[in-house]
Each structure stands twice: as C-alpha cells, then as structure tokens.
Amino acid sequence: MQDRTINNALLALRKQMIREGQEGLEHVEALLTARGVHMPAVLPAKRKDAARRGYMRLQVMQAVRGGATLRQVAAHVASVRPELSERQAYIRSGQCLARLKARGLVTRKGRVWLAP
C-alpha cells in the first residue's frame, strides 16, 4: 500500500472522528504526526437542512403562478423554509425573482410578479 493512501485514510478517519465526536482522535493525530503529515483544519459537516439546488427557484415559481407581490412570495418561502428568518426569505426571494426576470421566466406588473 502506498504511503499516500495510508495518509489519506488517516486524514479521512481524523475528519470523521472530529465531526462525529468519536474517541481515539489523539491516536490518529499521533500517527499522522509521526508520519510527518500536515493536518488541515476540519470544517463542520454540511447542514442537513441546506437547500437543494433549484429548490428556492421552484418555491418562488410556485408562489408567483397566480400572481404575487414580493412580500407574499417571501411569506411562502418562509413557510416552506423554516430555517430562514422573514428578512432572509424576503432578500432571497427578491434575488431569485431578479434572476428569473433576467431569464424571462417571470414578469412584473407594478408590484405583482407573474409567471406565464
């Protein structure tokens, strides 16, 4: 087995132990130190409630199907994404609507957003 493979396996084990709070971390780090391997900082795992790609666009499009103001769109988004505050939902909805308008997927008449 190549040294690089062993080093990568130990680094992956270290990352898993840190993220899951498992015991024996000091032993893995001692092995890595003895092998002269640099141990980078371990970032926290991705949140389980993180939005999927295109989910925000889908929710905004559903909200504007019959016509809706930005506030109504934001209220809909906040109801389906409870991890977002009302302010965050408002900002993200506005950004999403601007991108959808640039693509020609929604139009605006006064304060009302419409989807064809």
N, C-alpha and C positions, 0 to 999 in steps of 0.2 A: 504494500500500500504506500502511496506517495505521501511525503510529509505534508504537502499542501492539502491533501484530502483529510488527513488527520486534524490539521489545524482548523480547517473549515468545519469539520464535525464538532470539534471542541467549542468553536465560536458559536455555532448554532445551538449547542447544548447550553452554553452560558446565557445566550439570549432568552431561551425558553425558561431557564431557571429564574432569571431576573423578572420576566414578565408574569410568570405564574407563582412566584414566591416559593419555589421549591428549595429543599435543603441540599447542602453539598456544594454550594457555589464557590466557597473558598478553595475546595479541592480542584475544581475545574480551572479556576483562575491561577492556582499554583502550577498546574500542568502547563497552562499557556505561558506563564512567566518563565518556567524552566525551558520551554521550547523557544523563547525569545519572540513570541508573537505579540504584536500590538493589539490591545483590547479597546476597540472603539466604544463610544457611548451607545447605550441601548435606548432607542426611542420607545415610547409606550405603544402598545398594540393599537391598531385602528379600531375606532369605536364600533360597537355592534350596531348602533343606531344611525350610522352615517348614511347619507342619502345615496341611492344607486344612480348610476349615470342615466340622465334623461328623466328622472323621477320628478324633479321640480318643473321641468317643461311640461310634462304630462299633467301635473296638478293645475298649473296655470291655464293650460289649454282647456281643461275640463271646466274651470271656473268661468272662462270667457265665452263659452259656447253660446249662451243665450244673451250675452252682453253683460258686462260687469264693470264697476269702477275699480280703481286700484285698491281702494280700501276693502271692497268686497272680495277681490282676489286674494289679498293678504289675509283676510279673515278665514277664507277657505284653506289657504296654505297652512296657517297657524293651527287649524283644527286637525289637519292630517299629519302635521309635523310638530308634535307637542314639545320637542326639544328646542324649538325656535321660539324666541320671545315675539311679541306682536311687532315690535320695532324691526327685528331681524327679518321676520316674514315680509314686512312692508318693503324693506330695502331690497331683499332678494327677488320679490315679485316684480318690483319696478325694473330691476336689472334684466330679469328674464323677459319681461314684456318688451323692453327696448331691443333685445336680441331677436325676439320673434318678429318684431316690426321690421327690423332691418332685413330679415329673411323673407318678408312678405307674407308671413303666416297669420298675422293679426293686423287689424286696422283700428284707428281711433277716431271716434266722432265726439268731439267735446271731451267730456270726462269718461265716456263709456268706451271700453275696449270690446271689439267684436272679432270673432273667429268665423271664417267662411264655412 
